[in-house]
Structure formats: C-alpha cells, structure tokens
Amino acid sequence: MSQPCPCGRSSPRGQTVSLEACCGRYLDGEAPAPDAESLMRSRYSAFVLERPAYLLATWHVSTRPTDLALEPGVKWLGLAIKDHRVIDADHAEVAFVARSRVGGRGQRLEERSRFVREVGCWLYVDGDLS
C-alpha cells in the first residue's frame, strides 16, 4: 500500500489519498500546485517530510528568508484546512490549523496564510497567526 499523504486529504469517498497522488507530485517538481489550498497542503507535507528546499522554493521572494532550518524533534500530527478563500485569479487565502508535538508537548499553529500566483505558480507570501 502507498504511503498516505501527510496533508490528510481524502477522496470524495472519504478514502485517504496517497502521497504520490497528492502532494508528492508537487514536492518532486512534477507539477505546480493548482491552487492555494493545494500549495498549503504541500507545504505542510514538506514540513512533515523535512523538505526545506521546497518550502523556500514556494515562498514569495518578497518575504522568503535566506535559509530555513527546521526545528529538530517536531512530530507533525495533522492539518485541518478551515477556509480557502479565492480573492481573485492570482490571490487567495487559506486558514488552517497544524498540530504538532515537540518534546512530548502538544502545539497548535493556527494561521490565515496569503498566497499569490506568479507565472502560473502559487507562492506563499505571509500569514497572520491566531
């Protein structure tokens, strides 16, 4: 059986979608994410799979850090998309909650992220934490 996608996406029938059929194709550069929600999901998967190069590549140049060190020992527990709002053809927002555990202590990251599409590719710009 294929590895389930870390982003937790399920099919219309409620079945778990594999990494290969979901975020894997974006992480591997086979195709750009088709919308802001898919980019958000793939970025979460990149955190789970420790792929900082993908995170930097999908971060808008205006807010992208020069490097990205992932926090060691983080166990990602799940992603919940709360809202995906299309503002116009090239701007969107995604509200989400990502749960993790560090050193046995549960953490919750809640953010409304802003995305922009440039040259056909969605990019993370920034977000507001709740």
The 8 nearest C-alpha neighbors of each residue, nearest first, counted from 0:
[[1, 2, 3, 17, 18, 16, 19, 15],
 [2, 0, 17, 3, 18, 19, 16, 4],
 [1, 3, 17, 18, 4, 0, 19, 5],
 [4, 2, 17, 18, 16, 1, 5, 15],
 [3, 18, 5, 17, 6, 7, 16, 2],
 [6, 4, 44, 7, 3, 47, 18, 77],
 [7, 5, 40, 4, 44, 8, 78, 43],
 [8, 6, 5, 4, 9, 78, 15, 77],
 [9, 7, 6, 16, 15, 10, 4, 21],
 [8, 10, 15, 14, 16, 13, 7, 11],
 [9, 11, 13, 14, 12, 16, 15, 8],
 [10, 12, 13, 9, 14, 8, 15, 16],
 [13, 11, 10, 14, 9, 15, 16, 8],
 [12, 14, 10, 9, 11, 15, 8, 16],
 [15, 13, 10, 9, 12, 16, 11, 8],
 [14, 16, 9, 3, 10, 8, 17, 13],
 [15, 17, 9, 3, 8, 4, 10, 14],
 [18, 16, 3, 4, 20, 19, 2, 1],
 [4, 17, 19, 23, 21, 3, 20, 22],
 [18, 20, 23, 17, 21, 24, 22, 4],
 [21, 19, 17, 18, 16, 23, 22, 24],
 [20, 22, 18, 19, 23, 17, 16, 4],
 [23, 21, 41, 25, 24, 18, 26, 4],
 [24, 22, 19, 26, 18, 25, 21, 27],
 [23, 25, 29, 27, 22, 26, 30, 28],
 [26, 24, 28, 30, 22, 27, 23, 31],
 [27, 25, 23, 28, 24, 22, 53, 41],
 [26, 28, 24, 25, 29, 23, 30, 22],
 [29, 27, 25, 30, 26, 24, 31, 23],
 [30, 28, 24, 27, 25, 31, 26, 23],
 [31, 29, 25, 28, 24, 32, 27, 33],
 [32, 30, 25, 120, 33, 28, 29, 121],
 [31, 33, 38, 37, 34, 25, 30, 121],
 [34, 32, 31, 37, 35, 121, 38, 120],
 [35, 33, 37, 36, 32, 38, 121, 91],
 [34, 36, 38, 37, 39, 121, 114, 91],
 [37, 35, 39, 38, 34, 40, 93, 83],
 [36, 38, 40, 39, 34, 35, 32, 41],
 [37, 39, 35, 41, 32, 36, 40, 42],
 [40, 38, 36, 42, 37, 41, 35, 43],
 [39, 41, 37, 43, 6, 38, 42, 36],
 [42, 40, 44, 22, 38, 43, 39, 37],
 [41, 43, 45, 39, 44, 40, 54, 38],
 [42, 44, 40, 46, 45, 41, 39, 6],
 [43, 45, 41, 47, 5, 42, 46, 6],
 [46, 44, 50, 42, 48, 43, 47, 49],
 [45, 47, 49, 43, 44, 48, 50, 42],
 [48, 46, 44, 45, 49, 75, 43, 5],
 [47, 49, 45, 46, 50, 44, 5, 43],
 [50, 48, 46, 47, 45, 51, 69, 44],
 [49, 51, 45, 52, 53, 48, 46, 54],
 [52, 50, 54, 53, 49, 55, 67, 45],
 [53, 51, 55, 54, 50, 56, 67, 57],
 [54, 52, 56, 51, 55, 50, 57, 26],
 [53, 55, 51, 57, 52, 56, 42, 58],
 [54, 56, 58, 52, 53, 57, 51, 63],
 [57, 55, 53, 54, 58, 52, 59, 122],
 [56, 58, 122, 54, 55, 123, 53, 59],
 [59, 57, 123, 55, 122, 63, 56, 124],
 [60, 58, 124, 122, 61, 123, 63, 62],
 [59, 61, 63, 62, 58, 124, 64, 56],
 [62, 60, 59, 63, 124, 58, 64, 125],
 [63, 61, 60, 59, 124, 64, 125, 58],
 [64, 62, 60, 58, 59, 61, 65, 55],
 [65, 63, 66, 62, 67, 55, 60, 58],
 [66, 64, 63, 67, 55, 62, 60, 68],
 [67, 65, 64, 68, 55, 63, 51, 52],
 [66, 68, 51, 69, 64, 65, 55, 52],
 [67, 69, 70, 66, 51, 71, 49, 52],
 [70, 68, 71, 67, 51, 49, 46, 73],
 [69, 71, 73, 68, 72, 101, 67, 46],
 [72, 70, 73, 69, 101, 68, 74, 49],
 [71, 73, 101, 74, 70, 102, 100, 69],
 [72, 74, 101, 71, 100, 75, 70, 99],
 [75, 73, 100, 99, 76, 72, 101, 47],
 [74, 76, 99, 47, 77, 73, 98, 100],
 [77, 75, 99, 98, 74, 100, 78, 97],
 [78, 76, 98, 97, 75, 79, 6, 7],
 [77, 79, 97, 96, 6, 98, 80, 7],
 [78, 80, 96, 95, 81, 97, 77, 7],
 [81, 79, 95, 82, 94, 96, 78, 93],
 [80, 82, 95, 94, 79, 83, 96, 93],
 [83, 81, 94, 93, 80, 84, 95, 92],
 [84, 82, 93, 92, 36, 94, 85, 81],
 [85, 83, 92, 91, 86, 93, 82, 94],
 [84, 86, 91, 87, 90, 92, 83, 88],
 [85, 87, 91, 90, 84, 88, 92, 89],
 [88, 86, 90, 89, 85, 91, 84, 115],
 [87, 89, 90, 86, 85, 116, 91, 115],
 [88, 90, 116, 115, 87, 91, 117, 86],
 [91, 89, 115, 87, 86, 114, 88, 116],
 [90, 92, 85, 86, 114, 84, 113, 35],
 [93, 91, 113, 84, 112, 83, 114, 85],
 [92, 94, 83, 112, 111, 82, 36, 84],
 [95, 93, 111, 82, 81, 110, 80, 112],
 [96, 94, 80, 81, 79, 110, 109, 93],
 [95, 97, 109, 79, 108, 78, 98, 80],
 [98, 96, 78, 108, 77, 107, 79, 109],
 [97, 99, 107, 76, 77, 106, 75, 108],
 [100, 98, 75, 76, 106, 74, 105, 107],
 [99, 101, 105, 74, 104, 106, 103, 73],
 [102, 100, 73, 104, 103, 72, 74, 105],
 [101, 103, 104, 100, 72, 73, 105, 74],
 [102, 104, 101, 100, 105, 74, 73, 99],
 [103, 105, 100, 101, 102, 106, 99, 73],
 [106, 104, 100, 99, 101, 103, 107, 98],
 [107, 105, 99, 100, 98, 104, 108, 101],
 [106, 108, 98, 97, 109, 99, 96, 105],
 [109, 107, 97, 96, 98, 110, 106, 128],
 [108, 110, 96, 129, 128, 95, 107, 97],
 [111, 109, 128, 127, 94, 95, 129, 112],
 [110, 112, 94, 127, 126, 93, 95, 92],
 [113, 111, 126, 93, 92, 125, 110, 94],
 [112, 114, 92, 125, 124, 126, 91, 123],
 [115, 113, 123, 91, 124, 122, 90, 92],
 [114, 116, 90, 89, 122, 121, 117, 91],
 [115, 117, 121, 89, 120, 119, 122, 90],
 [116, 118, 119, 120, 121, 115, 89, 122],
 [117, 119, 120, 116, 121, 89, 115, 122],
 [118, 120, 117, 116, 121, 31, 33, 89],
 [121, 119, 116, 117, 118, 31, 122, 32],
 [120, 122, 116, 115, 35, 117, 114, 34],
 [123, 121, 57, 58, 59, 115, 114, 116],
 [122, 124, 114, 58, 59, 125, 57, 113],
 [125, 123, 59, 114, 113, 62, 58, 122],
 [126, 124, 113, 112, 123, 62, 127, 114],
 [125, 127, 112, 111, 113, 110, 128, 124],
 [126, 128, 111, 110, 112, 129, 125, 109],
 [127, 129, 110, 109, 126, 111, 108, 112],
 [128, 109, 110, 127, 111, 108, 96, 126]]
